Amino acid sequence: MSKALVIGIGNKFRGDDAAGLEVAQSLEKKLGTLVDFAYCQEDALDLMDIWSNREVVFLIDAVSSGKHEIGYIHRFLAHKEQIPSVFSNSSTHLINIAQVIELARTLGKLPAEVVLYGIEGKKYHLERDLSKTMQAKLSEVTEIIEKEIHKIV
Amino acid sequence: MKKRSDKKTKTINVNYLARVEGEGSLYVEIKDDQVQDVQLKIFEPPRFFEAFLRGRDFRETPDITARICGICPIAYQMSSVHAMEQALNVTVEGQLAELRRLIYCGEWIASHTLHIYMLHAPDFLGFPDAIKMAKEYPKEVERGLRLKKAGNSILSFMGGREIHPINVKVGGFYKIPDKKDFNQLVDELKWAREAAIETVRWVSGFDFPSFEKDYEFVSLVHPDRYPFDTGAIQSNKGLNITADQFDDHIEEFQVKHSNALQSKIKERGSYLTGPMARYALNYEKLPYIVKDLAKEIGFPEYCRNPFQSIIVRSLEVLFAIEESLMIIQNYEKPKTAAVPITPKASKGFAATEAPRGLLYHHYEIDKDGIIQLANIVPPTSQSQKSIEEDLGQYLQDYIQLPEGELTPKCEQFIRNYDPCISCAAHFVNLELKRS
């Protein structure tokens, strides 16, 4: 069985959109020997290549539902359920994550187990820094997802 | 979706096409069965980038401007380096120039294929999106994904990475490949050539609405080759200028409904850039494999129907693959990766062909190479006025349709022009008012 793969998704020049990348980077320092890590910036279609031949994949992205506090973690089992519209809106990816997952499902290219985490963000302007609230929440978010990964892997 | 309606006035509002690559919105007003107003509202970040560029070193332009667009970073890099090189009296020639054409090929292949397969084809086959289309056309969608990846592989190979490549610099490249390094690309590009031929045949079988316009097409025209980053700016109605004359003939102007400036030719008005313009003005320079295929499918040398731009894009994908293979075959590694550059106080101008059309850059730098002025006119801005006029003309024939049928027609029509706007146009709301 192939190693589980964690994919950080986002754009480091779009404020809170970098949250998925930063959480994945923090996790890599802690779990680098347990699971593999990859990063996807902007072209979400690359995900199908990145996760090919993997059975267990964790996707970490930023989202903007406007219904939750910054740092709230949305969690979906993408291999079992359709991805809600929260992953379609405010995407800075050319083809959004939800579309890529559904396309992969249709083409039979979705890994057996895909856990999708969406970190609620608010500020998606063209800038390099996360919002201060997101920065303050990152370690907590990282810890929660780390525990989840340990449960599965 | 918002709707307001009475019997005689329709107002169609497609709200928020908003990302760097083309976010904006669409507003159409119809009164007494006549299209009164079409407003394509695009919020173009290049204004922000122009301010951001001021005070930066001239060498930073390719890396900064690449951030303007995730779909066509090479176009921004190429226009910026050409403008800086013109300012500093530097000419990049020979194999370095060929490598620039090669990396541009990668961008055209990836960008066009994304548009053809993921955004545009579903319109003609009656699907709301590529996901639904993939259920009935899985082989075609997989072909499109692999073809796009072939373009991305050139970008990664030459640019260091697919998105916002980092290997392009003023004067050339930071690092250039050995001839043997290209082996990793060739087999896939040969597969891609066959896939591109299949793509042309596939899309040529679609049903296309009958719509034509007597466009003023504007593109680069090179005496010998299909244009990427060199050539004069020409049109089919007499425009023939160099990039440093762009501002003398092309006027940018504000419209109330959009943050983005629109463009027009001062003497005449709206114009269209992009694949249809390039194809119309440069058909003769296409390789035989492309021209023969165009003849095989009965496609003319001059296309005025924007719905058929999907065929033109497919032909350009084939061209870009053939061009890539030719460049790779003839490649001999140059002695240096870049020519030396010395800053001086000067002005530079350049236009190159982004996948979606002409991209003009103008810079002024001081004696130390610090940018004092930057002006960027993206293709979307240039074609915006024409798109508005075209949509008004097109909708006139469908004026009696209910709003539920008019909205998809508007969306599909916009998708004819530009992959960036097309992305954003999927997020639509409709307001329809009749009076």
Chai-1 contact restraints between the chains, C-beta under 6 A:
chainA,res_idxA,chainB,res_idxB,connection_type,confidence,min_distance_angstrom,max_distance_angstrom,comment,restraint_id
A,Q41,B,I163,contact,1.0,0.0,6.0,A-B,restraint_1
A,E42,B,G70,contact,1.0,0.0,6.0,A-B,restraint_2
A,E42,B,I163,contact,1.0,0.0,6.0,A-B,restraint_3
A,D43,B,I163,contact,1.0,0.0,6.0,A-B,restraint_4
A,L94,B,G70,contact,1.0,0.0,6.0,A-B,restraint_5
A,L94,B,C423,contact,1.0,0.0,6.0,A-B,restraint_6
A,E102,B,I131,contact,1.0,0.0,6.0,A-B,restraint_7
A,L103,B,I131,contact,1.0,0.0,6.0,A-B,restraint_8
A,L103,B,A134,contact,1.0,0.0,6.0,A-B,restraint_9
A,T106,B,I131,contact,1.0,0.0,6.0,A-B,restraint_10
A,T106,B,A134,contact,1.0,0.0,6.0,A-B,restraint_11
A,T106,B,K135,contact,1.0,0.0,6.0,A-B,restraint_12
A,L107,B,A134,contact,1.0,0.0,6.0,A-B,restraint_13
A,L107,B,P138,contact,1.0,0.0,6.0,A-B,restraint_14
